[in-house]
Amino acid sequence: MQVGSDEKYARLIRDIEKLGSVAVAFSGGVDSTFLLKVAHDTLRENAIAVTARSCSFPKRELDEAAAFCAAEGIEHVICDSEELDIDGFSSNPKNRCYLCKRELFDKIWKEARARGIEHVADGSNSDDEGDYRPGLEAGREQSVVSPLRDARMSKDDIRALSRELGLATWDKQSFACLSSRFPYGESITREKLGMVDKAEQMLLDLGLRQVRVRHHGGLARIETDEQGMQTLLRRDTREAVHEKFREYGFTYVSLDLIGYRTGSMNESL
């Protein structure tokens, strides 16, 4: 465990105890899984999970979230929150994430209030403060608490503590909604989201762990880690990926030489 993690963990538990009851915005990722686990261990039935179902959230992620809650005995609410139905979202403005999170948190609050839950929490951590994150503003406006950020927990802290708690997600690859794969200003449609979803699933099936398929019109730009790059550099793999991506609707396929990094679409801002 990293230096300081004990203190951060102790503060996290104290903060959650003070909440009394909480609905965790649960995606099944590293951060929200850890937060939900600690919240449920601390508050028991007064901690629930709420997951939004939409075309930008792959079914594999939804299935993993549901399986975790079932295994832990956590009440899991799945609500429909279709981003493409939000006015202005499909045009992919710079505040796209704000529009999405505002809608999402509104629906989570409704589910929480219907069950007498007093607070809504998200899984943002201290590392999220260093990037363009308009969704955080939506959370502040709707009084969503961020226990991991308040405890000054970084992604490394969360992974280390998740491992100690025996959570399978401790080394899970980072994930963001599929809408983040498009340059700002490029329209988002169900068809394009489907292209990205199928393309990323194909790469995951090949054994790649950390991967993004960025959608640039007819061009698919693959971001992956060093191990993924070595896999994709094999001729037979390159040819198979190119053939499948063409079937999905892409004309060209490229490999980003810098590799995977969070928020790469923000580099144009």
C-alpha positions as CSV (number, residue, x, y, z in Angstrom):
1,M,0.0,0.0,0.0
2,Q,1.3,3.4,-0.8
3,V,2.4,5.8,1.9
4,G,-0.6,7.7,3.3
5,S,-3.2,5.2,2.0
6,D,-4.0,4.1,5.6
7,E,-4.9,7.6,6.6
8,K,-6.9,8.2,3.4
9,Y,-8.8,5.0,3.9
10,A,-9.7,5.8,7.5
11,R,-10.9,9.2,6.4
12,L,-13.0,7.7,3.6
13,I,-14.8,5.4,6.1
14,R,-15.4,8.3,8.5
15,D,-16.9,10.4,5.7
16,I,-19.1,7.6,4.5
17,E,-20.3,6.9,8.1
18,K,-21.3,10.6,8.4
19,L,-23.4,10.3,5.2
20,G,-25.7,7.7,6.8
21,S,-27.1,6.6,3.5
22,V,-25.9,6.9,-0.1
23,A,-26.6,6.0,-3.7
24,V,-23.4,5.4,-5.6
25,A,-23.3,6.2,-9.3
26,F,-22.0,2.8,-10.3
27,S,-20.3,2.0,-13.6
28,G,-18.5,-1.1,-12.5
29,G,-15.1,0.6,-13.1
30,V,-12.1,0.7,-10.7
31,D,-13.2,3.8,-8.7
32,S,-16.9,3.3,-8.4
33,T,-16.5,-0.4,-7.5
34,F,-14.1,0.4,-4.7
35,L,-16.4,3.2,-3.4
36,L,-19.4,1.0,-3.5
37,K,-17.6,-1.8,-1.7
38,V,-16.5,0.5,1.1
39,A,-19.9,2.2,1.3
40,H,-21.8,-1.1,1.5
41,D,-19.4,-2.6,4.0
42,T,-19.8,0.6,6.1
43,L,-23.6,1.3,5.7
44,R,-24.9,-2.1,4.7
45,E,-28.5,-1.8,3.2
46,N,-28.2,2.0,3.4
47,A,-25.8,2.0,0.5
48,I,-27.2,1.2,-3.0
49,A,-25.8,1.2,-6.5
50,V,-27.4,3.0,-9.5
51,T,-26.2,2.2,-13.0
52,A,-27.4,4.0,-16.1
53,R,-28.1,2.0,-19.2
54,S,-27.5,3.6,-22.6
55,C,-26.0,3.0,-26.0
56,S,-22.7,4.6,-25.0
57,F,-22.3,2.1,-22.1
58,P,-21.3,-1.4,-23.5
59,K,-23.3,-4.3,-22.4
60,R,-20.2,-6.1,-21.1
61,E,-19.8,-3.3,-18.5
62,L,-23.4,-3.4,-17.5
63,D,-23.2,-7.2,-17.0
64,E,-20.1,-6.8,-14.9
65,A,-21.7,-4.2,-12.7
66,A,-24.8,-6.3,-12.2
67,A,-22.7,-9.4,-11.4
68,F,-20.7,-7.5,-8.8
69,C,-23.8,-6.3,-7.0
70,A,-25.4,-9.7,-7.0
71,A,-22.2,-11.3,-5.5
72,E,-22.0,-8.6,-2.8
73,G,-25.7,-8.6,-2.0
74,I,-26.0,-4.9,-2.9
75,E,-29.3,-3.4,-4.1
76,H,-28.7,-2.5,-7.7
77,V,-30.9,-0.1,-9.6
78,I,-30.6,0.1,-13.4
79,C,-32.2,3.2,-14.9
80,D,-32.3,4.2,-18.6
81,S,-30.4,7.4,-19.3
82,E,-30.1,7.8,-23.1
83,E,-27.7,10.6,-23.8
84,L,-28.7,11.0,-27.4
85,D,-32.1,12.1,-26.2
86,I,-30.6,15.0,-24.4
87,D,-31.0,18.3,-26.2
88,G,-27.7,19.3,-27.8
89,F,-25.8,16.2,-26.8
90,S,-25.5,14.5,-30.2
91,S,-23.8,17.6,-31.7
92,N,-20.9,16.7,-29.3
93,P,-20.2,20.2,-27.7
94,K,-17.3,20.8,-25.4
95,N,-19.7,20.5,-22.4
96,R,-21.1,17.2,-23.6
97,C,-20.0,15.5,-20.3
98,Y,-21.8,18.2,-18.3
99,L,-25.1,17.6,-20.2
100,C,-24.8,13.8,-19.7
101,K,-23.9,14.0,-16.0
102,R,-26.6,16.5,-15.3
103,E,-29.2,14.2,-16.7
104,L,-27.6,11.1,-15.0
105,F,-27.5,12.7,-11.5
106,D,-31.0,13.9,-11.8
107,K,-32.2,10.3,-12.4
108,I,-30.0,8.9,-9.6
109,W,-31.4,11.4,-7.2
110,K,-34.9,10.3,-8.1
111,E,-34.1,6.7,-7.4
112,A,-32.4,7.7,-4.1
113,R,-35.3,9.8,-2.9
114,A,-37.7,7.1,-3.7
115,R,-35.8,4.8,-1.3
116,G,-35.2,7.4,1.4
117,I,-31.5,7.6,0.6
118,E,-30.0,11.0,1.6
119,H,-27.0,11.4,-0.6
120,V,-25.7,10.6,-4.1
121,A,-22.0,9.9,-4.6
122,D,-19.7,9.6,-7.6
123,G,-16.4,7.8,-7.9
124,S,-14.2,10.7,-9.0
125,N,-10.7,10.8,-7.5
126,S,-8.0,13.3,-6.9
127,D,-6.4,12.6,-10.3
128,D,-9.6,13.9,-12.0
129,E,-8.8,17.4,-11.0
130,G,-6.0,17.7,-13.5
131,D,-8.0,17.3,-16.7
132,Y,-11.0,19.0,-18.4
133,R,-13.9,17.4,-16.5
134,P,-17.1,19.4,-17.1
135,G,-19.1,16.5,-15.5
136,L,-17.6,17.5,-12.1
137,E,-19.4,20.8,-12.4
138,A,-22.7,19.0,-12.9
139,G,-22.0,17.0,-9.7
140,R,-21.4,20.1,-7.7
141,E,-24.5,21.8,-8.9
142,Q,-26.6,18.8,-7.8
143,S,-24.9,18.3,-4.5
144,V,-23.3,15.0,-5.4
145,V,-20.6,14.1,-3.0
146,S,-17.2,12.7,-4.0
147,P,-15.8,10.8,-1.1
148,L,-12.7,9.5,-2.9
149,R,-11.7,13.0,-4.0
150,D,-12.4,14.4,-0.5
151,A,-10.1,11.8,1.0
152,R,-7.4,12.8,-1.6
153,M,-7.3,9.3,-3.0
154,S,-5.5,8.9,-6.3
155,K,-6.1,6.1,-8.9
156,D,-2.9,4.4,-7.6
157,D,-4.3,4.5,-4.0
158,I,-7.6,3.1,-5.1
159,R,-6.0,0.2,-7.1
160,A,-3.7,-0.7,-4.1
161,L,-6.6,-0.6,-1.6
162,S,-8.9,-2.5,-4.1
163,R,-6.3,-5.3,-4.2
164,E,-6.1,-5.5,-0.4
165,L,-9.9,-5.8,-0.3
166,G,-9.8,-8.6,-2.9
167,L,-11.6,-6.7,-5.6
168,A,-11.1,-8.2,-9.1
169,T,-11.2,-4.6,-10.5
170,W,-8.0,-3.6,-8.8
171,D,-6.2,-4.0,-12.2
172,K,-9.1,-3.5,-14.5
173,Q,-8.4,-1.3,-17.5
174,S,-9.7,2.3,-17.3
175,F,-12.9,2.9,-19.1
176,A,-14.9,6.0,-20.2
177,C,-18.2,6.1,-22.0
178,L,-18.1,5.5,-25.7
179,S,-19.1,9.1,-26.5
180,S,-15.6,10.2,-25.4
181,R,-14.2,8.6,-28.6
182,F,-15.3,11.5,-30.8
183,P,-13.6,14.8,-31.5
184,Y,-15.7,17.7,-30.1
185,G,-18.1,19.0,-32.8
186,E,-18.4,15.7,-34.6
187,S,-21.9,14.4,-34.3
188,I,-22.6,11.3,-32.2
189,T,-25.1,8.7,-33.5
190,R,-26.1,5.2,-32.5
191,E,-24.5,3.8,-35.6
192,K,-21.1,5.5,-34.8
193,L,-21.3,4.3,-31.2
194,G,-22.0,0.8,-32.4
195,M,-18.9,1.0,-34.7
196,V,-16.7,2.0,-31.8
197,D,-18.2,-0.6,-29.4
198,K,-17.7,-3.5,-31.9
199,A,-14.2,-2.3,-32.7
200,E,-13.1,-2.1,-29.1
201,Q,-14.7,-5.5,-28.3
202,M,-12.8,-7.1,-31.2
203,L,-9.5,-5.7,-29.8
204,L,-10.3,-6.9,-26.3
205,D,-11.1,-10.3,-27.7
206,L,-7.6,-10.3,-29.2
207,G,-6.2,-9.9,-25.7
208,L,-5.5,-6.2,-25.6
209,R,-6.2,-4.7,-22.1
210,Q,-6.1,-1.0,-22.3
211,V,-7.6,0.3,-25.5
212,R,-9.5,3.2,-27.1
213,V,-10.8,3.4,-30.6
214,R,-11.1,7.1,-31.5
215,H,-13.6,7.8,-34.2
216,H,-12.4,10.4,-36.8
217,G,-15.0,10.1,-39.5
218,G,-13.9,7.1,-41.7
219,L,-10.7,6.8,-39.7
220,A,-10.3,4.6,-36.6
221,R,-7.4,5.7,-34.4
222,I,-6.3,3.0,-32.0
223,E,-4.7,3.9,-28.7
224,T,-3.3,1.1,-26.6
225,D,-0.5,0.3,-24.2
226,E,3.0,-1.1,-25.1
227,Q,1.8,-4.7,-24.9
228,G,-1.1,-3.9,-27.1
229,M,1.1,-2.2,-29.7
230,Q,3.3,-5.3,-29.9
231,T,0.2,-7.4,-30.6
232,L,-1.0,-5.1,-33.3
233,L,2.3,-4.9,-35.0
234,R,2.1,-8.6,-36.0
235,R,1.2,-8.8,-39.7
236,D,-1.6,-11.3,-39.3
237,T,-3.2,-9.3,-36.5
238,R,-3.0,-6.1,-38.5
239,E,-4.7,-7.6,-41.4
240,A,-7.4,-9.2,-39.3
241,V,-8.1,-5.9,-37.5
242,H,-8.2,-4.0,-40.7
243,E,-10.6,-6.4,-42.3
244,K,-13.0,-6.4,-39.3
245,F,-12.9,-2.6,-38.9
246,R,-13.8,-2.3,-42.5
247,E,-16.8,-4.5,-41.9
248,Y,-17.8,-2.2,-39.0
249,G,-17.8,0.8,-41.3
250,F,-14.3,2.3,-41.0
251,T,-12.3,3.1,-44.2
252,Y,-8.9,3.5,-42.6
253,V,-7.3,2.1,-39.5
254,S,-4.3,3.7,-37.7
255,L,-2.3,3.1,-34.6
256,D,-1.5,6.1,-32.4
257,L,2.2,6.2,-31.9
258,I,2.0,7.8,-28.5
259,G,-0.4,5.1,-27.2
260,Y,-3.2,5.2,-24.7
261,R,-3.8,8.2,-22.6
262,T,-6.8,9.6,-20.8
263,G,-8.6,12.6,-22.3
264,S,-6.7,12.6,-25.6
265,M,-9.6,14.3,-27.2
266,N,-9.1,17.3,-24.9
267,E,-5.7,17.9,-26.5
268,S,-7.5,19.9,-29.2
269,L,-9.0,22.3,-26.7
